[in-house]
Amino acid sequence: MNHVILGAGPAGVIAAETIRKHAPNDRVILVGDEPERPYSRMAIPYLLIGNIPEEGTHLRHGADHFDKLCIELKRGRAKGIDTGRRHVHLEDGSSLPYDRLLIATGSSPVRPPIPGMDLPNVHSCWTLADARAIMARAGKGTRVLQMGAGFIGCIIMEALAARGVELTVVEMGDRMVPRMMGPTAGGMIKDWCEAKGVRVFTGARVEAIEAAGGGEPGLLGKLASAVGLGGASASGNGSMAVKLSGGQTLEADLVISATGVKPNIGFLQNSPIKCLVGVLTDEHLQTSVDGVYAAGDCAEAFDIVSGKTIVSAIQPNAADQAYVAAMNMVGKKAVLKGVTQINVLDTLGLISASFGSWQGVEGGEHVELTDRPAGKHLSLQFKDDVMVGCNSIGWTQHVGVMRGLVEGQVKLGEWKERLKHDPTLLMEAYLASAQGQAARALVPPK
């Protein structure tokens, strides 16, 4: 059996290793489009902070790890798939035959259509190459403007702040983390960041980026960059003028684009593999085409809480999907119980979390509790007597309970009304309701 895996991120690596474990004689080819050994993008902020070296971003340590497992690493990018002949066509003109194919191509940063995005000191923060460029520039005192304050943007923001830069964040939404937090919570995160010295513009967008003074950095700037000094003093005439929608013009030595990501599925455009937001999969992670599977940030799977298929681009989902896909690829039936909508975020020391349908559902009920002086906020969403979503700030001791109530679809009974009067009773509600639900499940039907 010949297995081809497109994508060398966490999903691809886990799938390759799972196939090798359960099918020791099958051929496994892992295709990645970057020159580095497989690594984790989620480790890049720790690299920027200086907590780990580049080696620490690698998913597996030891240069011969994949050789020992007889997993073939190949550099390439998919151009298209001939599902009839079962061939993957790569951009270099070569083709790979497959018996089973896994699409684990992940996602890529959205590139906003803004004049000046091609200037030398405008970067995404998505690859190791991006990280190297940012580290060479972002020294203490460097004026950095970041576009985007979503989940990924806030993680990048924290890493930049730790480098001692002068940081400005511009977010198009009316609040920070708008796809994770409601207005009150998003506003509290903004207030927290500004108190920590980060300038934040919400409800604003970058309209243009222009070189200030024109040309490349001068000789001093090049020398400073070569020795890793960075900083505003090293910027020379490589600084930029960033024009905002509100009329302001801000100076920056470095611009970071963190305006979201999208699944890497463009190469499937003319194939029979069905895609919505991502590659549509069933409970076995198989696509609409027999023998072709998908996992990770490019896969769209069923969410039991919302009752819809979604792309939930978090690493725990990627790992679960990769395992289930790989098991089915080797003929061992496995079923995905569902994807998880989890976001737990540390923003300059402020812990926030959201689970499930945190914005509520039609016909549902909700309760909110906010204590701004204490930096605490709690919002619970209900449908009938089930908590279908929530978000919180500062309630770190309840994160596991919130997840358990939402994902477990625990029927709260009388505890729903009690939570509506006092949302802080989450632990008591979970213990009483979840244990009762488990006990009822053990009683055999009459």
C-alpha positions in Angstrom: 0.0 0.0 0.0 1.3 3.4 -1.0 0.4 6.3 1.3 1.0 9.9 0.3 0.6 12.7 2.9 0.4 16.3 1.8 1.6 18.5 4.6 4.4 18.1 7.1 2.8 19.8 10.0 1.5 18.2 13.2 -1.4 16.4 11.4 0.9 15.0 8.7 3.6 13.8 11.1 1.1 12.1 13.4 -0.6 10.4 10.5 2.7 9.2 9.0 3.8 7.7 12.3 0.4 6.1 13.0 0.4 4.5 9.5 3.9 3.2 10.1 3.0 1.7 13.5 0.0 -0.2 12.1 1.3 -0.9 8.6 5.0 -1.6 9.0 5.5 -2.7 5.4 3.5 0.1 3.6 5.3 2.9 1.8 4.8 6.4 3.5 5.7 9.6 1.8 5.4 12.9 3.7 5.4 16.0 1.5 6.2 19.4 2.9 6.7 22.7 1.0 9.4 24.2 3.3 13.1 23.4 3.5 13.1 22.9 7.2 12.4 19.6 9.0 8.8 19.3 10.2 8.1 21.9 12.8 5.3 23.4 14.8 4.1 26.9 13.9 2.7 27.3 17.5 6.3 27.2 18.7 7.3 30.2 16.7 6.3 32.8 19.4 8.5 31.0 21.9 11.3 31.2 19.4 10.7 35.0 19.1 10.7 35.5 22.8 14.0 33.5 23.1 12.6 30.7 25.2 13.7 28.0 22.7 16.2 27.7 19.8 15.1 26.8 16.3 15.7 23.1 17.1 13.0 23.5 19.8 10.3 24.2 17.1 10.9 20.8 15.5 8.1 18.3 15.9 10.5 15.4 16.2 14.1 15.7 17.4 16.9 13.8 15.9 17.9 14.2 12.3 17.3 10.6 11.5 13.9 10.2 13.2 12.0 9.8 9.9 14.7 7.7 8.3 14.5 5.3 11.2 10.7 4.9 10.6 11.2 4.6 6.9 9.0 7.6 6.3 10.2 9.4 3.1 10.4 13.2 3.4 9.9 15.0 0.1 9.9 18.7 -0.5 7.2 19.9 -2.8 3.8 21.6 -3.2 0.7 20.0 -4.7 -0.6 21.5 -7.9 -3.5 19.1 -8.4 -4.9 15.6 -7.9 -5.9 13.1 -10.5 -8.4 11.1 -8.4 -9.1 8.7 -11.3 -5.5 7.6 -11.8 -4.7 8.3 -8.1 -1.8 10.6 -8.8 -0.7 13.8 -7.0 0.8 16.4 -9.3 3.4 18.6 -7.8 4.4 22.1 -8.9 7.9 20.9 -10.0 6.3 18.8 -12.7 6.7 15.5 -10.9 3.8 13.1 -9.8 3.3 10.8 -6.9 1.1 7.7 -7.2 -1.0 6.8 -4.2 -3.4 4.1 -2.9 -4.4 6.3 0.0 -4.0 10.0 0.2 -4.2 12.4 3.2 -4.6 16.1 2.6 -3.1 17.9 5.6 -1.9 21.0 3.9 -2.9 23.3 6.7 -3.5 27.0 6.2 -1.7 30.2 5.1 -1.9 33.8 6.2 -4.5 36.0 4.5 -2.7 38.7 2.6 -4.8 41.9 2.8 -5.0 43.9 -0.4 -3.1 46.9 1.0 -0.6 49.0 -1.0 2.9 48.5 0.4 2.5 44.9 1.5 5.5 44.0 -0.6 7.9 46.3 1.2 11.0 44.6 2.7 10.0 45.1 6.4 6.4 43.9 6.1 6.1 40.3 7.2 3.6 37.6 8.2 4.6 35.6 11.3 3.8 32.1 10.0 7.0 30.3 9.0 10.5 29.9 10.4 11.7 32.2 7.6 9.3 34.8 8.8 10.6 34.4 12.4 14.2 34.8 11.3 13.3 38.1 9.5 11.4 39.4 12.4 14.1 38.5 15.0 16.7 40.3 12.8 14.6 43.5 12.9 12.6 43.5 16.2 15.0 44.7 18.8 14.4 46.8 21.9 12.8 50.1 20.9 11.9 49.0 17.4 8.6 50.6 16.3 6.4 47.7 15.3 2.9 47.9 14.0 0.8 44.7 13.9 -2.3 44.4 11.8 -4.8 42.1 13.5 -5.7 41.3 17.1 -7.4 37.9 16.7 -6.3 34.7 18.5 -3.1 34.2 16.5 -2.4 38.0 16.5 -2.6 38.2 20.3 0.0 35.3 20.6 2.3 37.1 18.2 1.7 40.4 20.1 2.9 38.8 23.3 6.1 37.6 21.7 6.8 41.0 20.2 6.1 42.7 23.5 8.6 40.4 25.2 11.3 41.6 22.8 10.9 45.1 24.2 9.5 46.7 21.0 7.3 49.8 20.9 4.1 48.0 19.8 1.0 49.3 18.1 -1.9 47.0 17.2 -4.6 47.8 14.6 -7.7 45.6 14.6 -10.6 46.0 12.1 -13.1 44.6 14.5 -14.8 46.7 17.2 -12.8 44.8 19.9 -9.8 42.6 20.3 -10.2 38.9 19.6 -13.6 39.5 17.9 -14.1 35.9 16.9 -13.5 34.6 20.4 -14.9 37.3 22.7 -18.0 39.5 23.0 -17.9 43.3 23.2 -17.4 43.4 27.0 -14.6 40.8 27.1 -12.9 42.1 24.0 -12.9 45.6 25.5 -11.4 44.4 28.7 -8.5 42.7 26.8 -7.9 46.0 25.0 -7.8 47.9 28.3 -5.4 45.4 29.7 -3.0 45.6 26.8 -3.0 49.4 26.8 -2.2 49.4 30.5 0.7 47.1 29.6 2.1 49.8 27.2 0.7 48.5 23.9 -1.1 51.1 21.8 -4.3 49.5 20.4 -6.6 50.8 17.6 -9.9 49.0 17.2 -12.5 49.6 14.5 -9.6 50.7 12.3 -7.8 49.3 9.3 -4.5 49.9 7.5 -5.1 51.6 4.2 -1.5 52.0 2.9 2.1 51.4 3.9 4.7 53.6 2.4 8.5 53.7 2.6 9.4 56.8 4.6 12.3 58.5 2.8 12.3 55.7 0.1 15.0 53.2 -0.7 16.6 50.4 1.2 18.1 50.8 4.7 21.3 52.7 4.7 24.8 51.3 5.5 24.4 51.7 9.3 21.0 49.9 9.2 22.5 47.0 7.1 25.4 46.7 9.5 23.1 46.7 12.6 20.9 44.1 11.0 23.8 41.9 10.2 24.9 41.8 13.8 21.3 41.4 15.1 20.9 44.8 16.7 17.6 45.8 15.2 15.8 48.6 17.0 14.7 52.1 15.8 18.3 53.3 15.8 19.1 50.7 13.2 16.2 51.5 11.0 17.8 54.2 8.9 15.6 55.1 5.9 14.0 51.7 6.0 11.2 53.1 8.2 7.6 53.2 7.0 4.6 55.5 7.2 1.4 53.5 7.9 -1.8 55.2 7.0 -5.0 54.2 9.0 -8.6 54.6 8.0 -9.2 57.2 10.7 -6.7 59.5 9.1 -3.8 58.9 11.4 -0.3 58.2 10.0 2.0 56.1 12.2 5.7 55.5 11.7 7.0 52.0 11.9 10.3 50.1 11.4 8.5 46.8 11.1 4.9 45.8 10.1 3.5 42.4 11.0 0.4 41.1 9.2 -1.7 38.8 11.4 -5.1 39.3 9.7 -6.2 35.7 9.8 -5.5 32.5 7.9 -7.3 30.4 5.3 -7.1 26.7 4.4 -4.6 25.6 1.7 -7.1 24.0 -0.7 -6.7 26.0 -3.9 -5.1 23.1 -5.6 -8.4 21.1 -5.3 -10.4 23.6 -7.3 -10.8 21.4 -10.3 -11.0 18.1 -8.5 -14.1 16.1 -7.5 -13.1 16.5 -3.8 -15.8 18.5 -2.2 -14.8 21.6 -0.3 -16.8 24.2 1.6 -14.6 26.4 3.9 -12.2 23.5 4.1 -12.1 19.9 2.7 -15.4 18.3 3.7 -14.9 15.0 5.6 -17.1 12.3 7.2 -16.7 10.7 10.6 -13.8 8.6 9.3 -12.1 11.8 7.9 -12.6 10.5 4.4 -13.5 13.1 1.8 -16.1 12.8 -0.9 -13.7 10.7 -2.9 -12.9 7.2 -1.9 -9.3 6.7 -0.6 -8.7 10.4 0.0 -8.7 11.8 3.5 -8.2 15.2 5.1 -7.0 16.3 8.6 -5.9 19.4 10.4 -6.4 23.1 9.6 -7.6 22.4 6.0 -10.3 19.8 7.0 -13.9 20.6 7.7 -15.5 18.2 10.2 -18.7 17.9 12.2 -19.1 19.8 15.5 -21.5 18.1 17.8 -22.1 21.3 19.8 -23.2 23.5 16.9 -24.5 20.7 14.8 -22.6 22.0 11.7 -19.4 21.2 9.9 -16.6 23.6 10.8 -12.9 24.2 10.3 -11.5 24.3 13.9 -7.8 25.1 13.4 -6.3 24.1 16.7 -3.6 21.5 17.3 -5.7 19.1 19.5 -8.2 18.7 16.6 -5.4 18.2 14.1 -3.9 15.4 16.2 -7.3 13.6 16.7 -8.2 14.0 13.0 -4.8 12.7 11.9 -5.0 9.6 14.0 -8.5 8.7 12.9 -7.6 9.3 9.2 -4.5 7.3 9.4 -6.2 4.3 11.1 -8.8 4.3 8.4 -6.2 4.6 5.7 -4.6 1.3 6.9 -8.0 -0.4 7.1 -8.7 -0.1 10.8 -12.0 1.5 11.4 -11.9 4.6 13.6 -14.5 7.3 14.1 -14.0 11.0 15.0 -16.3 11.9 17.9 -16.4 15.5 16.7 -14.2 18.6 16.5 -13.7 20.9 19.4 -14.1 24.7 19.5 -11.6 25.6 22.2 -9.7 28.8 22.6 -7.6 29.5 25.7 -5.4 32.6 25.4 -2.8 34.3 27.5 -2.6 37.9 26.5 0.2 39.6 28.4 -0.7 37.7 31.5 -4.5 38.0 31.1 -6.1 34.5 30.7 -9.3 34.3 28.5 -11.2 31.3 27.2 -14.1 30.5 24.9 -15.9 27.2 24.2 -18.6 26.2 21.8 -21.2 28.6 20.6 -19.9 31.4 22.9 -22.0 34.1 21.0 -25.2 32.2 21.7 -27.8 30.4 19.6 -31.2 31.3 18.3 -33.9 30.9 20.9 -31.2 30.5 23.7 -30.7 32.3 27.0 -27.6 33.7 28.5 -26.1 35.3 31.6 -23.1 37.6 32.1 -21.1 38.6 35.1 -18.4 41.3 34.9 -16.1 42.6 37.6 -13.8 45.0 35.8 -11.7 46.1 38.9 -10.9 42.4 39.5 -10.3 41.7 35.8 -13.0 39.0 35.6 -15.8 38.4 33.2 -18.0 35.3 32.6 -20.6 34.8 29.9 -22.7 31.6 29.7 -24.9 30.6 26.8 -27.8 28.1 27.1 -30.1 26.2 24.8 -32.9 24.5 26.7 -31.0 23.1 29.8 -27.6 22.6 28.1 -24.8 25.1 28.2 -23.8 25.4 24.5 -21.1 28.0 24.9 -19.2 30.4 27.1 -16.4 32.8 27.4 -14.4 34.1 30.3 -11.7 36.3 31.5 -9.8 35.6 34.7 -11.7 32.5 35.7 -8.8 30.1 35.2 -10.0 27.6 37.8 -13.1 27.0 35.8 -11.6 26.3 32.3 -11.8 22.5 32.5 -15.4 22.6 33.9 -16.6 25.0 31.2 -15.1 22.7 28.5 -16.7 19.6 30.1 -20.2 21.2 30.3 -20.1 22.4 26.7 -18.5 19.4 25.0 -20.3 16.9 27.2 -23.7 18.5 26.4 -24.5 18.0 30.0 -28.2 18.4 30.9 -28.3 20.9 33.8 -31.9 20.5 34.9 -32.5 22.8 37.8 -28.9 23.9 37.8 -29.5 26.0 34.7 -31.7 28.5 36.7 -29.2 28.5 39.5 -26.4 29.3 37.1 -28.4 32.1 35.6 -28.7 33.6 39.1 -25.0 32.9 40.0 -22.7 31.9 37.1 -19.8 31.3 39.5 -21.5 28.0 40.5 -20.0 26.2 37.5 -18.1 23.6 39.5 -21.1 22.7 41.6 -23.3 22.5 38.6 -20.8 20.3 36.7 -20.4 17.9 39.6 -24.1 17.5 40.3 -25.3 17.4 36.7 -22.5 15.4 35.0 -22.3 12.8 37.7 -26.1 12.4 37.5 -26.1 12.1 33.8 -23.3 9.5 33.9 -25.3 7.5 36.6 -28.5 7.6 34.4 -26.5 6.3 31.4 -25.5 3.2 33.4 -29.0 2.2 34.2 -30.1 -0.4 31.7 -33.4 0.3 29.8 -36.5 -1.5 31.1 
